[in-house]
Each structure stands twice: as C-alpha cells, then as structure tokens.
C-alpha cells in the first residue's frame, strides 16, 4: 500500500478511493464528514460523487472547509435558490442561473484554481436517460461545463429537466448507480471510504410515484425501467458494500441518527443539524479512517 505524506501534515493513500452517496439535503451529512476529513488532512487519490454527493462533495476537490453548509444556510430561504415556484415556472426546483452560476461563481465562489491544482480525481455520476447507462465525468476545475455536469448529476426526475451534454440527455446519477463502490474498486482502488446518507438497517422501498414517472418519461423506456427497479438495485448495492467492508475494500460511514429532510428546506437550523451529525460521525471515525489509509 503506497502512502503519500505531505510537508503540511496531510495524509493520503495513492490507492484509496472515496465514494459519496447522494440524497438531497442529506448530502449535508456528507459535507460534515468531509469537512472533518479536510481538517484532519485526510486525502484520497480519487473521489466519486452521486447527485448531492457530487454537488456538495466537490468541495473536497477545492479543499473548502465549510463552504457547502455555509451557502446552503445562507440561501435556503431565498426563492432564487430553490422553490416550488421555480419548479412550476421553469421545470427546475433549483434555479440554473442562481444555484449553479451566481452562487458558485460570485456569491460564495468555488475555488477554481485550488480545485485545478489538487491532483485528486473527482468524478460525478449521471444517468443517460436514453440508454439507461451510468455516465462518469471527471470534474477538473468546477467552472464552465463542470458546473453543468454537477447539475446533471443532481437533476432529480420530476424536479429538473434533463441536461443535454456531449450529445446525451442526462438526469440524476443515483438512478443508474446510487452507490458506486464496486465501480471504484473496478478502477483499481483496493481501499475505499464509503459515505452513505441513510442509517444502518435502511431498506429502499419501491417508488410510489411510478405511475407519474411512467407518464412523465414514457418516451424513455430505459429510464422508466431503471426507476421501477431502482429499489432492487439499491438494496443489492448495500449488500455489495457490506461485502466489500468484510473484505477490507471499504470502510463505511453512515448516519448514527436520522438525517431526514423535507423536499425544500427553508429552515437553516434543519440543515445545520444534519451537517452536525456528519461532523460528529466524522470525528468519531477519523481515527479508524487514518488507520485504514495508513
């Protein structure tokens, strides 16, 4: 196992991966865990984020501790950021111009230069709604097309329109690959920290909105099939993660208590609570993580 140390005290593993599940505002749990990692100087060769895991997790690429919780608390009650009015007017719960342009480029800037200088790969997962395939895109700087790939990764069916990139129509990456731990192992990473956003014992149920989803996406039969069977694949992925953990190929961090959140969160205290659960769990496991990567 190749260990990489830095003059500034950071510790990384050249064969270590980081897998970040999505889950809407439960992703702030992940943000809390990652902020603890950054504060303790823990780094990875490659991270893969799905949906909110990409949108919030990308801050580990730019090494911006606290950014995800900061801008979400600042703008959660701002209708320009996310609102049902946006959804009804534009087909987008989260405003493209505000949430994916104004915030990261001007109001709470993503550190593009720091991200570009960080050798860690960061991959966002999207779903091609025509082929039903998972699409993996490396985020190198966090500007330009990178913002659109992150947006595509987090574009939840019924709450966002498909994003057209590289000749593909894309939606939320969790549809095709909710927990890409096996994918990361296939990339050659034999040690992976997997951050989940559901507590132990969670079992995903069939989607109760399938009749509506079938009507909305009838022109995309592969997508409809993925949505109809997503609970089966998700639960199988949880079993796969457990197997990887037994084999020493994964160290799993998951919420120690509920981090449920409503569809649209206007109360910053709800977001702070979720984030703090992540911080507490991150601190509780940081010694385990450092031993695992050593």
N, C-alpha and C positions, 0 to 999 in steps of 0.2 A: 504494500500500500504506500503510495507516494504522498508524503505530507509536504505541504507548502507553507513555509513560515515567512513573515514579513518583518521588516525592521520596525514597523509601527505597532507590532504586537498582534496583528491579525493572524488568524489561524484558518487554513483552508485545506482541502483534500482534492488532489487533482483527479481523483476518480469518484468524487462524491456528487450526487445529484440532489436537487430539491424539487419536490412535487407539491403544487399548490392547488387544492380543490377550489371550486367556485362556491356560489351560494348567496348571491345578492349581498345585503349588508352584513351577513355572517362573515363576509370576507374581511371585515374589520377585526375579527378574531385573528385571522391570519396576519393582518397588519401588526397587531400587538406582538405576536410571536416573532415576526421578522424584525421588528424594532429591537427586541431583546437580543436576537442573534447579532444584529449590527452593532449594538452597544458592547457586546462581548467579543467583537472582532471575528465572528464565525463566518466563513465564506465557503462558496461552493464553485465547482467547475461549470455547472450547468443547472439552470432552473427552468421549470416548465410551469406555466400558469394557465388556468382554465377560467374563463369568464371573469368574475371578481378576483379570482386568483391571479389573473393577468393584469387587470386594471389597477388593483392595489399593490399586488406583489412586485410590479415592475420597479417600485421604489427601492428595492434591494439592489437593482442594477445601477441606479444613480446614487446609492448609499444615502438616501434622505430619510433619516430617522424622524418619525412623527408626521410626515407630510400627509399620508393617507387619512389619518384621523383628523388632522387639522383642517383640511379643505372640506371634508365631509361634514364636520360640525359647523363650519363657517357657512356653508351653502345649503345645508339640508332643508332649511325652511324657505329658501329662495325659489320661487316658481320658475325662474330661468334655468335652474339646475335640473330639477326633476319634479314633474307634477302630472296629475291626471289631465289637466288642461293641455299640457304639451302633447300627451298621448292622443287625445281626441282631435287636436288641431293638426298635428303633424305625423301621427303614427309612431312617435318616439317618446317613450317615458322620460328618457334623459335627453336633454337638448344637445344636438350635434354641435351647434355653434358655441354654446356656453360651456357645457360639461367637457367637451372634447377639443375645444380650441381656446376659449377665453381663460378657463381655469389653468390648464397645464402650460399655456404659452405666456400668460400675462399676470393673472391674479394670484396664482400660487405656483410659480414656474417649476416645471420638471427640469432637473439639471442635465441638460443635453450633453454638455461636454464631459461631465463626470460619468454619465452612462456610456458614452462612446469610449472613454478611457478604461473602463472596467473590463478586463478580459473575460469575465464570466459570461457565458451564453445565456440569454433569456429568450425562451420560446413561448409564444402564445398559441393556443389551440382554438381552431374554428371548425365549424361544420359546413361542408359543401352540401347545400340542400338539394342539389340536382343528383349528385352521385351517392350521397349518404356517407361520404368519406370524411375522416378527420383530416384537417389541413394544419400543418405545423409551420409557423413563420417566426424566424428569429427577429427580435426587436433589438436594434443596434444602437439607436440614438434617442428614440422616444419623440421624434418630431415627424413632420411630413406624413408619408404613408404609414409609418409605425403607429401613429395615433389611430388611423382607420383600421388597422389590423387589431389593435387592442379593442376598439369599439366593436368590431365584428365578433371578437371572442366573447364579448359581454352582451351581445344583442339577443335578448330572450324572446322566443316566439310570442306573438301577440302583443308584446311590449316594445317592439322595434321592427323596423323594416329590414329586409335582407340588405347586406352591404355588398356591393359589387367591387371586387378586387381581382386583378390578374385573370379576368375572364370567368371568374367564379361568382356564384351567389352564395353568400355566407351568413350564418347565424351562430348562435352561442355554441362554443366548443364543447360544453358539457353534454350536448345531445349525442355526439358521436363518441366522446371519450371523457367521461367525468373525472376519472382519477388515473392519469396516465403514468402510473408507476411502472407497469410492465413495459410501456413504451420506453421509459427512461432506462430500464435495465437493458432493453434491446439496443440502446445507443451505446452500451458498453460501460455503464456506471454500476458498479457492484455494491455500492453503499449509497443509500438514498434516505433522506429525511422527508417524510410524507406528512404534510399538514392538512388534516381533514377539518371540516366545519360542522360535522354532526357528531354528537356524543356516542360513546360506546353503546352497542346494542341497537343502534338505529337500523331500521329496515325500510327501504323505499317501497311505497305502495304505487299501484297503477295510477296514472294521471286521470283525475276526474274530469279534466277539460278536454278529453279526447274527442267527443262529438264536435266541439267548437274548433279544435285544431284540425280535424278532418275537413271541415268546411272551409276553414281559412287557407289551408295548404293542400287542397285536393289536387292541384297541378304539380305537386311534388311528392309522388308516391313513396320514394325512398325516405324522404323526411318523415312522412306520416308513419311509416313502418318503424323508423328509429324512435319516434316519440311514443308509439304504442308499446314498445318493448323496452323502453329505457329503464324501467324499474328492475327488470330481469338482469340486464347488463350491469347496472349499478351494483346490485347486491352481489353479483358474481365478482365484480371488481373489489368489493370489500373483502370477499373471501381470498382473492388473489393477494391483496395487500397483507392480510393476516399470514398467508403462506410465506410471502417474501420476508415478513418480520421474523417468522420462525427460522428461516434460512439465513438470517443475518444480512439480508439485502435491503432491509427497510427498518427505519426507526420511525414509529408513528406517534404524532402528537395530535390529539383531538380534544374538543372542549370538555372540561371537567364538570361543566354545568350548562344548562340550556343557553343558547345564544340566538334564540328565535327573534325575528324582527318582522314587522309588517311590510307590505309591498312598498309603500312610500313612508319613509321615516322623517318626520318633521321635528322631532324632539332630539336635540343633540345629546341629552343625557342617556338616551337609549343607546346611541352609537358609542358613547364613552364607556358604558357598562360592558358592551360586547368587546370593545378594544381592551379593557382592563382584564377581562377573563383571559384573553390571549396573552397579555403581558404576564399575568400570574402563572399561567401554564408554561409559558416560555421560560420564566425564571426557575420554575420547579423542575424543568427538564434540561436546563442548559448544561449541567454537569454531565448528564447522560449523553447529550449531543457531542460535547467536546471529547468525551472518551470514545464515542463511536467513530469520530472522524480522525482520532489520533493515530 
